[in-house]
Amino acid sequence: MSVPEQVLCTEAAAGLIDRLSARYGELMFHQSGGCCDGSSPMCYPRGEFLVGDQDVLVGTVAGTPFYMSRSQFAYWKHTQLILDVVAGRGGMFSLEGPEGVRFHIRSRVFTDEEIGALRAAERI
């Protein structure tokens, strides 16, 4: 079995990423798991949010890196994240705020076979 992607995005999310990239240049996502907006992925111009040893690169969506805090990844590593877009206001520092929509995470638990592939690849 091939190693499954740990983060995917919907067509709606990919379209919004394209629009934001045209306006702001290269982007990045970070999901911290902290208070307030921590449960929503935040979209920044690439390099504006500094990542460090406490962050994990979960994968890329539409060519855009998606990071998560290491502590939150410990809880979510058995779950495939699906970046989507829903109506409403996002985090106050996230680039999609003025669009009237926000990025949103949907998820599904990996199968036992997928977990095995991720472990073999040392992804979890």
N, C-alpha and C positions, 0 to 999 in steps of 0.2 A: 504494500500500500504506500502511496505517496504521502508526504507530510501535508496535512491540511493547513490552509491559511488560517491564522489566528485572528485576523481582522479582515473583513470584507466591507463593501459599501453598496448601497442600492444605486440605481440609475439616478434617482433624485439627488442623492448625496454627491455623486460624481458630477452631475450638472452644476450644483452649487459650488463645488470645489473649482470647477472650470471657470465659473463667473468670478469667484473671489480671486483666483490666480491671475486672471486678466487684469483685475484692478490693483492687486497688492503684490504681485510677483509670487515667488515660491512660498509655499505654506507648510505648516506643520500642525499636528494635533497633540494635545496632552490631556490626559485624564488623571487627575490627582487622587480622587477619593476623599478629598478633604471636605470641610463644611461648605455650606452655601452652594456654590455652583459645582462642587466636586463630583457630583454624579453625572454631570454633562460634559461631553468632550469639548474642549476649548480649542478654537482654531486661531492661530497666530501667524504673522509673517515669519517665515523660517529664520531661526536665529534670534528672534526677539525674546523667546522664552528659553532660558538656559537650562539644558538638561545636564544631569550629572550621574554619579554612581548610584543614586537612589532611584533612577529611572530605567525602564526597560523599553527597548524598541520592540513593540509587539508585531509590527509589520508595516506595510504601506498600502494606502488606498488611493487610487487614481494618481499614482506617482508621488503621494504625499506621506511622509513618515508619521506614524501614530505611536506615541509614547504613553506609558502609564507608570505611575509610581510603583516601585518594587513591592511595597507593602500591599497595594491594591492588586497587583498582578498575582500575588500569592493566593488571593481569594478567587480570582477570575481565570487562572491558567487552564482550567479544565473546560473553559467556555469559549466558543467562537463568538466574537463580537461582530455585529453588523451595524455599520454606521448608516443612519437614515436621517431624514429631514422631516420635521413636523412643524405645524403652525405654532406661533408664539414667540416670545422673546427668549433669546439665549442668554448666556453669561455676559455680564456687562463688559468684559474685556475681549470677548470672542468676536471675530470679524463678521459673522453672519448677523449680528444684532440688528443692524439697520434694514435688513432684508425682510423682517416680519416673520422669519422662520428661525428654527434652531436645529442644530445637530442633536441627534438622539441615538442612544445605543439600544439596540435589540440584541438578543443573544440566544444561543442554543448550547446545550451541553454536548461536548464531544462524545462520540461512541467509544466503547472500550478499545476497539481497533484503532481509532484515531488517536486516543491517548497513548497507546503503545507506539504508534509512529512518531508522535511528538517526543516521547521519552527517548526513543532510539536516536532521534535527531538532536537530543539534548536541548530541546526548546522548552521543556518543562522539567 
